[in-house]
């Protein structure tokens, strides 16, 4: 009797386990549909995997899930997807409805084709620099030594997944992320306009671009898969093409300040400007709305902003806002092996090359750059009134981003 009961219990447990696997298999994340149309030259690149290939050995559940999920490719690569889609009504013509985009505008001028940049060599050099410093034990910064498993789920919310093309994008605010998010929406078909997926990135209204329900991110995996989430993340990180775009850290800070504190932004005024004005400019009885504050000439100065970043109380209250949080904290470059590292300074060339590598360049073009983009040449003027000691502290705060992504140390700002 005891053996019979054990047998029945075993059968039930195995059945439950298989049901869970089937749920994972058919769930709307679309993991079952590895449409990997990408190709990178380096060995065993995530984009180079195709339906008929044997997958590299993975441990335990990862291996079983990988084999289970890959089998769907052989059956039907065009199985309809069940995705979270946000239905919106909007014009099919490009619109620039956001204040910041109205102010900055798009640069529609024709750029000369700058093929002088050897993109393949550039990528090799950028990745080599990143890996060397990640492996260099003498170069340390917070969170460097932790493993991917040690990263909390909430810190993975900047990793956007497109299962249709096998792409993972880590977005960095103030580094063309609005337009890259638009590209990801077009590729993943995660947003509809009058029942039809968007085809032109610039047709997508900005308010929908930054709507969290529009994108599938790693942070959402835990709610859907529980204990399976990390296994699925690792499979996708191993097989998908992963990219990010970065920018000179100090210039990124200037850009963040310009867009969030020089323009009327109600949310940033209440959350950040009011505390800054009280703490660093000794203002009291401040207006409750940003329009009233601007009308009274009450604006956060760049000096206030820098003091806020350097103030130890800032991080104790809450992590840096994503617009000025360090890239290494947003994208975990020492834990995630990125296949492509783009830079805003070479955005047009990098974007065109990346879309070619992803084999989606015939589907869309990357939107044009902003006319009024914050430039590196502005640094001296912006930091002229910032005390030297503050500049040196600020560099230490963002040093990892400078070093990991190959930006030169701004010696002219760090010396008398």
C-alpha positions as CSV (number, residue, x, y, z in Angstrom):
1,X,0.0,0.0,0.0
2,X,2.8,2.4,1.0
3,X,4.6,1.9,-2.4
4,X,1.3,2.4,-4.3
5,X,0.7,5.6,-2.5
6,X,4.2,6.9,-3.1
7,X,3.8,6.0,-6.8
8,X,0.5,7.9,-7.0
9,X,2.0,10.9,-5.2
10,X,5.0,10.8,-7.5
11,X,2.7,10.8,-10.6
12,X,0.8,13.7,-9.3
13,X,3.9,15.7,-8.5
14,X,5.4,15.0,-12.0
15,X,2.1,16.0,-13.6
16,X,2.0,19.3,-11.7
17,X,5.6,20.0,-12.7
18,X,4.8,19.3,-16.4
19,X,1.7,21.6,-16.2
20,X,3.9,24.4,-14.8
21,X,6.3,23.9,-17.7
22,X,3.5,24.0,-20.2
23,X,2.2,27.2,-18.7
24,X,5.7,28.7,-19.0
25,X,5.8,27.4,-22.6
26,X,2.5,29.0,-23.6
27,X,2.6,32.2,-21.5
28,X,2.2,35.5,-23.2
29,X,5.8,36.6,-22.7
30,X,6.5,34.8,-25.9
31,X,9.6,33.0,-24.8
32,X,8.4,30.1,-27.0
33,X,9.0,32.2,-30.0
34,X,12.7,32.7,-30.4
35,X,12.6,34.7,-33.7
36,X,16.4,35.2,-33.7
37,X,17.1,37.0,-36.9
38,X,20.2,38.6,-35.7
39,X,23.8,37.7,-36.5
40,X,27.0,38.9,-34.9
41,X,30.5,37.8,-35.9
42,X,31.8,36.8,-32.6
43,X,31.6,33.0,-31.7
44,X,28.3,31.8,-30.2
45,X,26.7,35.2,-30.3
46,X,23.2,35.4,-29.0
47,X,21.9,36.6,-32.4
48,X,23.6,33.7,-34.3
49,X,21.3,31.0,-32.8
50,X,18.8,29.5,-35.3
51,X,15.9,27.1,-34.9
52,X,17.8,24.0,-35.9
53,X,20.9,24.5,-33.9
54,X,21.7,22.6,-30.7
55,X,21.7,24.8,-27.7
56,X,24.8,25.1,-25.5
57,X,24.6,23.0,-22.4
58,X,22.8,24.7,-19.5
59,X,22.5,23.5,-15.9
60,X,19.4,21.7,-14.6
61,X,16.1,23.5,-15.2
62,X,17.8,25.9,-17.6
63,X,18.8,23.1,-19.9
64,X,15.4,21.5,-19.8
65,X,13.5,24.8,-20.4
66,X,15.9,25.7,-23.2
67,X,15.2,22.4,-25.0
68,X,11.5,22.7,-24.4
69,X,11.3,26.2,-25.7
70,X,13.5,25.7,-28.7
71,X,11.3,22.8,-29.9
72,X,8.6,25.2,-30.8
73,X,10.8,26.7,-33.5
74,X,10.8,23.5,-35.4
75,X,7.0,23.2,-35.2
76,X,5.8,26.7,-36.2
77,X,7.8,29.9,-36.1
78,X,4.7,31.9,-36.9
79,X,2.4,30.9,-34.0
80,X,0.2,33.8,-33.0
81,X,1.5,35.6,-30.0
82,X,-0.5,36.6,-27.0
83,X,1.1,39.9,-25.8
84,X,0.1,42.7,-23.6
85,X,-1.0,45.4,-26.1
86,X,-2.1,48.8,-25.2
87,X,-4.7,50.0,-27.7
88,X,-4.5,53.7,-28.4
89,X,-6.2,56.0,-30.9
90,X,-3.8,58.4,-32.6
91,X,-2.8,60.1,-35.7
92,X,-0.8,58.2,-38.3
93,X,1.3,61.3,-38.8
94,X,4.4,62.1,-36.8
95,X,3.6,64.3,-33.9
96,X,5.8,66.2,-31.4
97,X,3.4,66.7,-28.5
98,X,5.9,66.8,-25.6
99,X,7.2,70.2,-24.4
100,X,10.8,68.9,-24.4
101,X,10.6,67.6,-27.9
102,X,8.9,70.8,-29.1
103,X,11.8,72.8,-27.6
104,X,14.6,70.6,-28.9
105,X,13.0,69.6,-32.2
106,X,14.3,67.0,-34.6
107,X,17.3,67.5,-36.9
108,X,15.9,66.5,-40.4
109,X,19.0,67.7,-42.2
110,X,20.8,65.2,-44.4
111,X,23.9,63.8,-42.7
112,X,26.8,62.7,-44.8
113,X,27.4,59.0,-44.7
114,X,30.3,58.7,-42.3
115,X,31.6,55.3,-43.1
116,X,35.0,56.3,-42.0
117,X,34.1,54.8,-38.6
118,X,35.0,51.2,-38.6
119,X,32.0,50.0,-36.6
120,X,33.2,46.5,-36.2
121,X,36.6,47.5,-34.7
122,X,34.8,50.2,-32.7
123,X,32.6,47.6,-31.0
124,X,35.5,45.3,-30.3
125,X,37.4,48.1,-28.6
126,X,34.4,49.2,-26.6
127,X,33.7,45.7,-25.4
128,X,37.3,45.0,-24.7
129,X,37.6,48.2,-22.5
130,X,34.4,47.2,-20.6
131,X,35.5,43.6,-19.9
132,X,39.0,44.5,-18.9
133,X,37.9,46.9,-16.2
134,X,35.1,44.6,-15.1
135,X,37.9,41.9,-14.6
136,X,40.4,44.3,-13.1
137,X,40.4,43.7,-9.3
138,X,42.2,47.0,-8.6
139,X,39.3,49.0,-10.1
140,X,36.3,48.8,-7.7
141,X,32.9,50.4,-7.5
142,X,29.7,49.5,-5.6
143,X,27.9,46.3,-6.8
144,X,30.8,45.4,-9.1
145,X,31.5,42.0,-7.5
146,X,27.9,40.7,-7.2
147,X,26.5,38.1,-9.5
148,X,23.5,38.4,-11.8
149,X,21.5,36.3,-9.3
150,X,22.3,38.9,-6.6
151,X,20.6,41.8,-8.5
152,X,17.1,42.5,-7.1
153,X,14.3,42.2,-9.6
154,X,13.4,45.9,-9.2
155,X,16.9,46.8,-10.5
156,X,16.2,44.9,-13.8
157,X,13.3,47.2,-14.9
158,X,15.5,48.9,-17.5
159,X,16.0,45.7,-19.5
160,X,13.3,45.7,-22.3
161,X,12.8,42.5,-24.2
162,X,11.6,41.9,-27.8
163,X,11.0,38.2,-28.2
164,X,10.0,38.6,-31.9
165,X,13.5,39.5,-32.9
166,X,15.5,38.2,-29.9
167,X,16.7,41.6,-28.6
168,X,17.2,43.0,-25.2
169,X,17.7,46.7,-24.7
170,X,18.9,48.4,-21.5
171,X,17.6,51.9,-21.7
172,X,19.5,54.8,-20.1
173,X,17.5,58.1,-19.7
174,X,19.0,61.1,-21.5
175,X,20.8,58.8,-24.0
176,X,18.2,58.8,-26.9
177,X,16.1,56.3,-24.8
178,X,12.8,57.7,-26.0
179,X,13.5,56.9,-29.6
180,X,15.1,53.6,-28.8
181,X,12.0,52.7,-26.8
182,X,9.9,53.7,-29.9
183,X,12.1,51.3,-32.0
184,X,11.5,48.5,-29.5
185,X,7.7,49.1,-29.7
186,X,7.7,48.9,-33.5
187,X,9.8,45.7,-33.4
188,X,7.8,43.9,-30.7
189,X,4.5,45.2,-32.0
190,X,3.5,45.8,-28.3
191,X,1.4,48.9,-29.1
192,X,-1.5,49.4,-31.5
193,X,-2.8,52.5,-33.2
194,X,-6.4,51.9,-34.3
195,X,-5.9,48.2,-34.1
196,X,-2.7,48.1,-36.2
197,X,0.9,47.9,-34.8
198,X,3.0,51.1,-35.3
199,X,5.4,51.0,-38.2
200,X,7.0,54.4,-37.9
201,X,8.7,55.1,-34.5
202,X,8.0,58.8,-34.6
203,X,4.2,58.1,-34.9
204,X,4.3,56.8,-31.3
205,X,3.2,59.5,-28.8
206,X,5.8,60.1,-26.1
207,X,3.3,59.5,-23.3
208,X,2.8,55.9,-24.6
209,X,6.5,55.4,-25.1
210,X,7.2,55.8,-21.3
211,X,4.1,53.9,-20.2
212,X,5.4,50.9,-18.3
213,X,2.6,48.6,-19.5
214,X,3.9,49.1,-23.1
215,X,7.2,47.2,-22.6
216,X,8.1,43.7,-21.4
217,X,10.9,44.1,-18.9
218,X,12.9,41.7,-16.8
219,X,11.3,43.2,-13.7
220,X,7.9,41.7,-14.9
221,X,9.2,38.2,-15.0
222,X,8.9,37.5,-11.3
223,X,5.2,38.3,-11.2
224,X,4.6,35.9,-14.1
225,X,7.0,33.0,-13.5
226,X,8.0,33.1,-9.8
227,X,10.9,30.8,-9.3
228,X,11.3,30.2,-13.1
229,X,11.9,33.9,-13.8
230,X,15.7,33.8,-13.3
231,X,16.1,30.7,-15.4
232,X,14.2,32.4,-18.3
233,X,16.2,35.6,-17.9
234,X,19.4,33.7,-18.1
235,X,18.3,31.8,-21.3
236,X,17.3,35.1,-22.9
237,X,20.6,36.8,-21.9
238,X,22.5,33.8,-23.3
239,X,20.6,33.7,-26.6
240,X,19.4,37.2,-27.4
241,X,21.3,40.2,-28.7
242,X,21.8,42.7,-25.9
243,X,22.6,46.4,-26.4
244,X,22.7,49.7,-24.6
245,X,23.7,53.3,-25.4
246,X,25.8,55.5,-23.2
247,X,27.0,59.1,-23.0
248,X,29.6,61.2,-21.4
249,X,28.5,61.1,-17.7
250,X,28.9,64.9,-17.0
251,X,27.1,65.8,-20.3
252,X,24.3,63.5,-19.4
253,X,23.9,65.3,-16.1
254,X,23.7,68.6,-17.8
255,X,21.1,67.2,-20.2
256,X,19.0,65.8,-17.3
257,X,19.2,69.2,-15.5
258,X,18.1,71.0,-18.7
259,X,15.1,68.8,-19.4
260,X,13.8,68.4,-15.8
261,X,14.5,71.7,-14.2
262,X,14.8,74.3,-16.9
263,X,11.5,73.3,-18.5
264,X,8.3,73.3,-16.6
265,X,7.9,69.8,-15.2
266,X,5.3,69.5,-12.5
267,X,6.3,66.1,-11.2
268,X,10.1,66.9,-11.0
269,X,9.3,70.3,-9.4
270,X,7.3,68.7,-6.6
271,X,9.5,65.7,-6.1
272,X,12.9,67.3,-6.5
273,X,13.0,71.0,-7.1
274,X,11.1,72.0,-3.9
275,X,13.4,70.0,-1.6
276,X,16.5,71.4,-3.4
277,X,15.3,75.0,-3.2
278,X,14.6,74.6,0.5
279,X,17.9,72.7,1.3
280,X,20.4,74.6,-0.8
281,X,18.8,78.0,-1.6
282,X,17.1,78.6,1.8
283,X,13.7,79.2,0.2
284,X,10.6,78.8,2.3
285,X,6.9,78.9,1.5
286,X,7.5,77.9,-2.1
287,X,4.6,77.8,-4.7
288,X,2.9,74.5,-5.1
289,X,2.9,74.5,-8.9
290,X,5.9,74.8,-11.2
291,X,4.2,77.5,-13.3
292,X,3.8,79.8,-10.3
293,X,7.5,79.1,-9.3
294,X,8.8,79.9,-12.7
295,X,6.6,83.0,-12.8
296,X,8.2,84.1,-9.6
297,X,11.7,83.4,-10.9
298,X,12.2,80.5,-8.5
299,X,14.2,77.8,-10.3
300,X,16.7,75.2,-9.2
301,X,20.3,76.2,-10.2
302,X,22.8,73.8,-11.6
303,X,24.7,74.4,-8.4
304,X,21.7,73.2,-6.3
305,X,21.5,70.1,-8.5
306,X,25.1,69.2,-8.0
307,X,24.8,69.7,-4.2
308,X,21.8,67.4,-4.2
309,X,23.8,64.7,-6.0
310,X,26.7,65.0,-3.6
311,X,24.5,65.2,-0.5
312,X,24.8,61.8,1.5
313,X,21.2,62.3,2.6
314,X,20.0,61.9,-1.0
315,X,20.8,58.2,-1.4
316,X,19.7,57.5,2.1
317,X,16.2,58.7,1.3
318,X,15.9,56.9,-2.0
319,X,18.1,55.7,-4.9
320,X,19.1,58.3,-7.5
321,X,16.3,59.0,-10.0
322,X,16.9,57.1,-13.3
323,X,17.7,60.3,-15.1
324,X,20.9,60.8,-13.1
325,X,21.5,57.3,-11.8
326,X,24.8,55.8,-13.0
327,X,24.7,53.5,-16.0
328,X,26.4,50.7,-14.1
329,X,23.5,50.8,-11.7
330,X,20.9,50.8,-14.5
331,X,22.3,48.2,-16.8
332,X,24.8,46.1,-14.8
333,X,27.5,45.9,-17.5
334,X,29.8,43.7,-15.4
335,X,27.0,41.1,-14.9
336,X,25.5,41.2,-18.4
337,X,27.6,40.5,-21.4
338,X,26.4,43.2,-23.9
339,X,26.9,42.5,-27.6
340,X,26.7,46.1,-28.7
341,X,27.7,49.3,-26.9
342,X,26.4,52.4,-28.6
343,X,27.3,56.0,-27.8
344,X,25.3,59.2,-28.1
345,X,28.3,60.9,-29.5
346,X,28.2,58.6,-32.5
347,X,24.5,58.0,-32.4
348,X,23.7,58.2,-36.1
349,X,26.4,55.8,-37.2
350,X,25.9,53.4,-34.3
351,X,22.2,53.2,-34.7
352,X,22.4,52.5,-38.4
353,X,25.0,49.8,-37.9
354,X,23.0,48.2,-35.0
355,X,19.8,48.0,-37.1
356,X,21.8,46.3,-39.9
357,X,23.2,43.8,-37.4
358,X,19.7,43.1,-36.1
359,X,18.6,42.7,-39.7
360,X,15.7,45.1,-39.2
361,X,17.1,48.1,-41.2
362,X,14.5,47.4,-43.9
363,X,11.7,47.6,-41.4
364,X,12.5,51.0,-39.9
365,X,14.9,53.8,-39.6
366,X,16.2,55.3,-36.4
367,X,14.6,58.7,-35.7
368,X,16.8,61.8,-36.4
369,X,18.8,63.4,-33.7
370,X,17.6,66.4,-31.7
371,X,18.7,69.8,-33.1
372,X,19.3,71.2,-29.6
373,X,21.2,68.3,-28.1
374,X,23.4,69.0,-25.1
375,X,27.0,69.0,-26.4
376,X,30.3,68.0,-24.7
377,X,31.7,71.4,-25.5
378,X,29.3,72.9,-23.0
379,X,30.9,71.3,-20.0
380,X,33.4,74.1,-19.2
381,X,30.6,76.8,-19.1
382,X,28.2,74.7,-17.1
383,X,30.8,73.7,-14.5
384,X,32.6,77.1,-14.3
385,X,30.8,78.2,-11.2
386,X,30.9,74.8,-9.5
387,X,33.7,74.6,-6.8
388,X,36.6,72.4,-7.7
389,X,36.1,70.2,-4.7
390,X,32.5,69.5,-5.8
391,X,33.7,68.6,-9.3
392,X,36.2,66.2,-7.9
393,X,33.6,64.5,-5.7
394,X,31.2,64.4,-8.6
395,X,33.8,62.6,-10.8
396,X,34.3,60.0,-8.1
397,X,30.6,59.5,-8.0
398,X,30.4,58.8,-11.8
399,X,34.0,57.5,-12.3
400,X,32.8,53.9,-13.0
401,X,30.7,55.2,-16.0
402,X,33.7,57.2,-17.3
403,X,36.1,54.2,-17.1
404,X,33.9,51.3,-18.1
405,X,32.7,53.0,-21.3
406,X,36.0,54.6,-22.3
407,X,35.3,58.3,-21.6
408,X,38.4,60.3,-20.8
409,X,38.8,61.8,-17.4
410,X,37.8,65.5,-17.7
411,X,41.2,66.8,-16.4
412,X,40.3,70.4,-17.3
413,X,37.4,70.3,-14.8
414,X,39.3,68.5,-12.0
415,X,42.3,70.8,-11.7
416,X,42.8,74.5,-10.8
